[in-house]
Amino acid sequence: MRKILLIAVAVGAAALGGFAAIARSSDAGAAVLASAEKAEATARFSIKNMTCATCPISVRKAMMRVDGVKSVTIDFDTKIATVVYDPAVTTPAAIAAASTNIGYPASELDA
């Protein structure tokens, strides 16, 4: 009987160790998720030469073609583009250049 009890205790301890390993891997997953969230930055740009309702579409398409750009929203009334991007992949200068190169000069606004 004592032998069975010792085996049960050993199995239980091994199971708890397994749960601890799962908890540690869960913590590692949270760290990866946190670093992925930090891989986003937002920049705002003043856009010139937008005169009609289709201009923002052209600017948005040009900016979205830049590797690392995740989203672009443009307010036609204020002529401001807000871009979410991965700073490990691209820079605000590269995003502004994409708009400027199609005839809509963009300059980054201070944060």
N, C-alpha and C positions, 0 to 999 in steps of 0.2 A: 504494500500500500504506500509506504514511504517513497519507493522508487517512482511510482506513478505520480505522486504529488510533486516530486522534484522535476520530473519531465514536464508536467503542466506548468510549473513556475518558469522553467527554461523556455518553453514555447511562448508563454505570455510575455516574457521579457524580450524575446526575439520579435514578437509582434509589435510591442511598444517601440522598439528600435526602428522597426519599419515605418511606424507612424511618424517618428521623429524625422526619418529621412524624407518622407513625403512632405512634412512641414517645412523642412529646409529647402526642398526643391520648389515648394510653393513660394517661399520667400525670394528665391532666385528668380522665379517667374515674375514676381511683383517688381523686382529691380529692373528686369528687362523691359517690362511695361512702362515703368517710370522713365527709363532712358529713352524709350520710343516717344513718349509724350514730350520730352525735352527736345526732340529732334524737329520741333516745329517753331518757327518764328513768324512774326507778322511784320510787314512793312507797308507803309502808306505812301502813295505817289501822287503828285500833282501832274495831271495830264493836259497838255496843250493841244490845240487844233481840233478838238472834238466839237463839231458844229451840228451834227444831226444824230438821230436816234440809232443809226447803224454804226457810228464811230466806236462806241464802247464795245460792240461785238468784235470789231477788228482788233482792238487793243487787248481784249480778253483772250482771243485766240492766240495772238502773238505771245502774250505772257505765259499762257498755259503750255506753249511749246517748249519753254525753258525746262530742262530737266531739274527735278526737285520742287517745282511749283505744284502745290496741292490744290489751291483754289484761288480764284480771282473774282472779286465783286467790284463793280464800278458804279459810282453815283454820278450820273450824267449832269445833274444840277450843280453839284459842287466840283465836278471834274476831278474827283479823287478815286483812285483805285486802291483797294485793300487786298494785299496778297499774303497768303499763308504758304510758307515754303520750308524746305529742309535746309538749314544753314550748312550742313555737312556736304551738300550737293551743289548749291548755288549761292549767289550773293545778290543783294539789292541792286548793285551796279549792273549785273547781267540781266536782271529782270527789266530794269529801266531801259537798257540798250535794246531789248527786244521791241519795246513800244516805240522808242525813238527811231529805230531802223525802218519802221513802216510809216513814218511820217507824223507820229504823235509823240513829241518830246516829253519824256517823263523825268521828273526829279523827285528824289525821296524826300518826304517830309520828316521833320524831327519827331521823335517818338513822344 
